[in-house]
Amino acid sequence: MANEAVAGKKGHRRPGASAGRYGLAFVMAALFISILLAALDQTIFATALPTIVGELGGVAQMLWVTTAYVLASTIMMPVYGKLGDLFGHKPLLLSTLVLFLAGSILGGLAPNMAVLITARAVQGLGGGGLMILAQAVVADLVPARRRGTYMGVLGGAWSFASVLGPILGGWFADEIGWRWAFWFNLPLGLLAMIMAASFLRVGAPKEKRPALDILGTAAMAVATTALILVISWGGREYAWTSGLISGLIGVTLVFGLLVVLAERRAKEPIIPLSLFRDRNFNLVTAGGLLSSLAFMGVVVYIPTYLQMVTGLSATNSGLLLVPLSLGILGSSLGSGLIASRTGRYRWMPAASALLITLSLYLLSTLTPSTSVAIACFYLFVCGLGTGIGFQILIVIVQNSFPLRMVGTASGAHNFFRQIGASLGSAVVGTLLAGRLFALLEERLAALGLGQSAGFDPHSLTPGLVAQMPPELREVVVAAYSKALAPVYLYLVPVMGLGFVLLLLVKAKPLAQAPDQRDDEMNVRAKGLALDESETAVPLDGDP
């Protein structure tokens, strides 16, 4: 199948990647592991962090363990997308795996917080490319008409990691040592490298000396760094009106403008402005950003809420996210198969946004008396919506551009979705902390405790709540619920906007050969009509 998939009827072959009929299965296994590793390292330290910072004595730097990874991976997404298109996706994929594993070794040996944070940054430099390059390799090997199925498999890795990460992190910290959160990456990463190196064949690069967008990359790195710091620190570490936050916002705006100016002049821009001339790219990228914002607002804070309500440990409470993962896995694979078999996908982005919107409304009705089963059902609905959008949005983006640009387009799309994910975590966290502090002050005062209770919404943990006297615990849990639930209601109109945007996506026939979109665009540029019978390659089972 893969050999036919990479060659057109006229013998067109992109100098990118190919795989034999059986090699494709090994390549997909390598890509699955790569995305699994990248996704796990965004969640695995959530439950292990208290143990880590306690052992290394770095509570004040705890936020940087997460921020370093997110910052490095976000910056590198569009960079790897572009470099992969210029130099080939296979060498970049192997390079990112090497970087990721190097960061894992450094983290496993870290004697202090400074080395640990550096290790997380190195991991992020590699992890930022794993998802982008995996998606680009799939585009090299599989035509858009069949790509939904394979993207659904990669979505399964992401959904699996969203549940497995917190569970593994808690278990490592409690049982065999938190350093295994780094060490376990090594055998999996090496296996992925061996399979990709052995079965993914790569052609010669398009140009021997492609022009690199140094200025655009540097400006984007500064702008992204400032933005992520604003998102991470604003309303938490520093007041929104503080000089530092105001200065970072200014840096973001100035260097953001510099990015635009640099990209207009660059021969090979990291994020070509031409991407934004495509209607579908704009719609699905904006919709994906809003969906990521909502999803991260759910997945970061609902587990803590459920821990407080149920009294379960961090490790056991991670199992309550299984319905979310099942929803993602089922809808990702199911919608991918439907898109591959029927070629119809226009309804999927809007259905994704609608289900996420519905889940936000349902989650806003949670109270301490709501049964765990009902809460899990609400998470399942959120998973259904997220799974549909995860794979179909990237297929739409890739189907809108020639094959030589799929890495660039995928990188830009995922860059903005990662920004949305960071925003979701920050916005929900800031609103939650503000409301929780006010409610606790009011309700503790009614009990005659007031400020003497010493509560800080940033340090209120499920373990601390579980040790409280029943009467006090009931007050805190009720305040947490009353603080969190309305925040999800605030996100309903946000996702409503996402639904409207994704409803406007225009249906474009999914290309039936990897390089068909190149042929269509070349012919269109000459003002000729495309004769699909000469460029499309019927594959087994395709009409």
N, C-alpha and C positions, 0 to 999 in steps of 0.2 A: 504493500500500500504506500509506504513512505517514498519509494523510488518514483512511483507514478506521481505522487503528490508534489514532488519538487521539480518536475520537468513539465514544460508546456508542450503542446502539440508540435510547435515549431522548433522545439529543442531549447527553449529558454530555460536558463538555470541561473538563479541568483548566486553569486559567489559568497554565500553565507554558510549554510549548514545543510547536511543531509544525513539520513540514517537508513540502514537496510530495513527490510520488512520486520525482522525480529529485533534488530537493534533499537527500533523506536520504543519498544517496551522498556529496554534498559535505560534509554535516555529519559523517558518519562519518569522512571523510578528515581533517577538522579535529580531531576527537576523537583519531584515531590519532596525528596529529602531536603533539598536546598531551601525550598519555601518553608518547610516544617522547621528547620533550624532558625531561619530569620524570624518567623512568627513566634516561635517559642521564646526567643530572647527578648521579645517585647513584653512578655507576661510572666516569665519564670521567676523573676526577682521580686515580684510584687509581694509574695508571701515569705520570701527568704530574707528580705532587706533588714527587718528588725534584728535578726540573728547576726547578719553580716556586719552591720554598723556597730553592734554591741561588741563583737569580737575584735574589730579593727579600731574601735574607738573613734568613730567618725559620724556621729549623729548629725552634726552641723553640715556635713557634706552629703547627706543621704540623697537629697534630691538630684545631685549630679550623677549618681549611678544610673538613673533612668534618663536624665536629660542628655548626657553625653552620647548615649546610644541613639536616641531619637534625633538629636541634632546632626550627628555625623551621617546617619542613614538617610535623613531627609535631603540634606545637601547633595548627596551622591546619586540620588535617584535619576535626575535628568542628565547628570554627567555620564553615568554608565550607559544610559539609553543612547546618547549621542555617540560615545566612544565605541559602543558595540556596533552601531551602524557603519562607523568609519573603519574599524579594524577587524570586525568579525565578532560574533557573539560567543563563540566557544572559548577563545583565549581570555576574554573578559570574565566569563563565567568561572573558569578555573582560577583566575587571579583573585576574584572576590572570595572564593572558597578558601584560598590560601590565607588571605587577610583575615577572614573570619576565624579560621582555626588558629592563626597566630595570636589574635586577641584572646581566644579561649585559653591558650596555654599561658599567656601573660596573666590573665585573670585567675587561673587556677593556682598560680604561684604568688599572687599578690600579697606582699607583707604588710601593706598599709593602704589607706584610702586613696592616696595619690596614684599609686600604681593600679589599683582597681578601677578608678575612673578612667585612666589612660587605656586600660584594657577594654573597657566598654566602648570607648571612642573608636579604637581599632576594630572591634567587632562591628560597630556601626558602619565604618568605612566599607567593610565587606558586605554586611547584611543589607545595606541600601541597594546593592546591585543584584542580590540573589533573586528577588521577585521580578524585577524589571527584565533581567536577562533570561530568566526562565520563560516569561511570557513571550519575549522576542524569539527565543529558540523554537517555541511552539509555532509561532507565526512562520518561521523559516520552513518548518517541516510539514505543517498541516494547513490546508486551505481553509479560508474563513467559514465555508459552508460546514466543515466538520470541526472547526476549532472550539465550538461551544462545549463539546464533550470533553475535550482535553483540558480546557480551562476549568471545567467543573471538577475534574480530578485534582487540579492544583488548588481549587477552592476547598476541596476536602481536606487538604493538608493544613490550610489556614484555619478551618473550623476545628479540626482535631487539636491544633496547637492552642487555640483559645481556651480550651478546657484543660488540656494536659499540662500547660505551662504552670498555672497556679498550684495544681496538685503536686507536680514534680518538685517545684520550688519549696513547698512546705515540707514535703517528705525528705528531700535532701537536707534541709535545715534541721529537721527534727531527728533524723535517723542516722545518716551516714556522712553528714558534713556538707556545708553549703558549697564547697569548692567543686563538688560533683556537678553543680549546675553549669560549670565550664568543662569539666573533663568529659562528660558524656557526649559533648559535641564532636570529639575527635574521631571515634570510630565511624560515626554516621557521615561526617564530612569527608573523611578519606574514602569511604565507600562511594559517595556521590562523585568525587573526583575521578576515581578509577573508572566508573561506568561512563561518565561523560567523556573522558579522555579516550576510552576504548571504542565507543560506539557512535559518537557524534563526529561526523566528518566535516571539515571546514575547507572552503576554497580560499583563493587568494583575495586579499583586500582590494577594494575598488581603486584606491589610490595609494601609491607608495609613500607619499608625504602629504597627507591631508592637513589642511590648515586648522589649527586648534583655536578655539575661542577662549583665550586666556583671560582677557578683560571681562567678558561676560561671566565666565565661571567664577572669577574672583569677586566680582560685584554681587553675584547671586549668593555666594557663600556668606558674605558679610550681611546682606539683607536678610537671608534666611536665619543666620545666627541671631541677629537682633530680634527678629520676629519670634523665634522659638523662646528666647529669653523673656520677652514681654509676656508671651503666653504662659510660660512656666512660673514666672516671678510675680506678675501683676496680680494684686489682691491677695497674695499669699505671703511671699517674703517681703515685698515692698508694696506700699500703697500705690494705687493707680495714679495719684497726683504727685508722687515723689519725683525728684529731679532725675533719678536714674531711669525710671520707666519712661518718663517724657523724653529723655535723651535717646533711649533705645528706639522709641517710636519714630523720632526724627531720623535716626540712622536708617531704619527700615524704609522710610519714604524716600530719602535721598538716594540710597543705593538701589532701591527698587526702580527709581527713574533712570539711574545709570545703567541698570540691566537692560531696560527697554532701548536706550540709546545705543548700547553696545551691540545688542542683537540686530538692530537695523543695519549695522555696518559690517558685521561679521560674515565671513565667507561660509563658515560652517557653524551657525549659532547653536548654543546648547538647547535653548528653547526657541525655535524659529517662530517669528511672529506670524508666519503664514499659517501655522496651526490654527490660529484664532479666526481665520477666514472661513473655516469649515463650521457650518451650523451644528452638526451633530457633535463635533468635538467640544464646542462650547457648552452645549446643553448637557451632555453626559458628564463632563468634567465638573460643571457647577453642581449638577445633581449628585455626583459621586462625593464631592466635598461635603455637601449637606448630609448625605447618608452616613458618611464616616463620622461627622460631628455627632450625630444622634447615636450611632452605634457605640462609640467610645464612651459617651456619657452614660450609657447603660452598662456596658461590660466592666467599667472601672469601679462604679459605685454600688451597683445592685448586690454584688457578692458580699460587701461589707455590711450592707443593710440586712441581708439574709442571715449573716453570722450573728448580728446583734439580736435579731428576732428569734432565731432558733437556738442560739447558744452553741452551735457546732464549732469545731476547730477550723482553722484556715484550710487545712488539708481536706477535711471532710466536706466543708462547705463548697469546695470547688466542684464537687459532684453535682451540686445544684445547677451548675451551668451546662450539664449534659443536654438538657432539652434545647438550649440555645444552639449547641453544636450540632445536634441532630437535625434541627431545622435548617441550619446553613448547609449541611452536607446533603440532605435530601433535596432541597430546592436547587442547589448548585448543580448537582448531577442531573436532576430531572429536567430543569430548564435547558441545560446544555444539550441533552439528548434530543429534546423537542426542537431546538434551534437547528441542530445538525440534520435531523431527519426531515423537517418540513421547510426549513429556510425562513420560517416566520419568527420574528423576534420583537417586533415593534411594541407589542403590549407588555413585554417583560420589564423594561425600566420603570414604567408607570406603576405596574403591579408591585414592584419592589418598594417603591416609595410609599405606596398606599398601605402596604402591610407594616412597614416600619412606623408610619404615622399612627396606625391603629394600635400598635404595640405600645407606643409612647402614651397614648391616651389611657390604655388599660393599666400601664404601670403607674400612672398618676393617681389611680384609685386605690393603690395599696395602702393597707393599714396594718398595725400589729396583729389584728385579729384575722387577717387574710391567710388562708391556708397556704402551706408551701406548695401544694399541688397546683393551686390556682396561679401562684406566682410563676411557677415553672411553665405553665401553659402560656402565660404572657411572654415569657422569654422565648418559647418555641415560636410564637408568631413573629417576634423580632428576628429570629434566626431564619425563618422562611423568607422574609423580605430581604434580609442581608445577603443570603445565598444566591438569590436570583440576580441581584445587582452586581455581586462580586465578579462573576465571570462574563455576563453579557455586556456590561459597560465597556470592558476592555476589548471585547470582540468588535463592538461598534466602532471604537476608536481606531483599531487596527484596520478595519475594513474601509475606513475613510481615506487612507493614505497609501501610496505605493510601498511595496515591500522594503525598499531601501530606507524608509522612514519609520518603520514600525517600532524600532527601539526608541527613537527620539520621541515619537508620539506617546508610547507607553510610559516612558520616563516622565514626561511632562504631566500626563494624566495622573499618575500615581503620586507625583510630587504634590499636586494640589489636594489629592485625597489625604495624604499624610498630614498636610497643614490642617485640613478639616478635622482629622482625628485628634491632633494636638489641641485644637480649639475646643473640641467637645469635652475632653478631659478637664481643660482649664475652666471653661464656662460653667459646667455643672459643678465643679469643685468650688469655685468662687461663690456661686449662688448658694450652694449648700452650706458652706462655712458661715456666710453672713446670716442666713436665716437660722441656722442651728445655734449660733452664739446668742442671737436675740431671744430665741425661744427658751434656751437653757437659763439665761439670766432671769427671764420672767418667771419661769416655773420653779426654779430653785429658790428664788426670793419668796415665792408663795409657801415654800416648805421651811422658810426661815434660815436657809443656808446662804443664799446670795453669793457674793464673790468668794466667800470662804471655802466654797466647794472646790475652787481651783480648776475648773474645767476650761479646756481650750479645744475648740472644734478640730484643730489640726492634730491634736495628740490623743483624741478620744478613740480608743481601739476596742474591738470586740472583746479582747481579753480583759481589759479594764472594766468594761460594762458587765461582763459575766461575773466578776467578783463583787459587784455592788450589792448592797442589801436589796431585797425584792422591791420595796417601795420606791427606792431611788432609781433602780434599774428600769422600772416601769415608766417613770417620768422621762428618763433619758431616751429610751426606745421610742416612746410616743413623740418626743420632740424631734428625734432624727427622722421618723416617718413623716411628720408634718412638714419638716424642712425639705426633704428630698422629693416627695411625691409631686408637689406643685411645679417643681423645676421641669419635670417631664412634660407637664401640661404646657409650659412655656415653649417647649420644643415642638409641639404639635403644629403651630402655624409655620415654623421654620421648615419642617418636612412637608407641610402642605405646599409651600413654594417649590420644594424639590419635585413634588408630584406634578405640578403644573409644568415645570421645565421639561421633565422627562416625558410628559405627555406629548410634547411638541417634537420629539425625535422623529426624523424622517426615515422611512424604510428604504434602505439601499440593498439591492440583491447581494447576497453573500458570495464572494468570489469562490469559484470551484477549483482554482489552482493557486498556489501561493503567489505567483507572479502575475496573475490575471489583472489585478488592480493597476500594475505598472503598465500593462498593455493598453488598458482602457484609457489611462491618463495620457499616455503618449499619443494615442490615436486622437483623443479629444483635443489635444493641444494643436494638432495639425488640421483640425476642423473636419475630421472624417468621422463617419459612423462606425461604431465597433461591430464587427461581425463576430458575435459570440462563438459561433461554431468553429472559428479558427483559433480562438485564444483559450477558451474554457476547456478543461480536460475532464471528461466524465470519469468519476471514480466509482469504485464498486458500490452499488446501492444508490448512487445519485441519479436523478432523472436526466 
